[in-house]
Amino acid sequence: EYHDTRRISTQTSVYHSGGSPTRSSSRMPSGTLYVTHLTEDGVDRRFIQQQVGHECDSSTAIYTHVSDDFMNTALHKALAPAFSGV
């Protein structure tokens, strides 16, 4: 999947500063916001893991606090094939 490098660079700067171009502010630490925003924007998990310097994906997962909407959408996408013939 192709990602626009200029867009990623801009978003990375915003996320590292603890802000968000499209989401309301939160009380989460900036590192947690960074990982969460990248995850919700569909950035590859391995890329995120490397960006934050984690050896294990499970460490990165600790810092990911995705929204309920994101979780519901991801669950729906994962289960849709199983229920498409029902």
Order of alpha helices (4+ residues) and beta strands (2+ residues): alpha-alpha-alpha-alpha-alpha
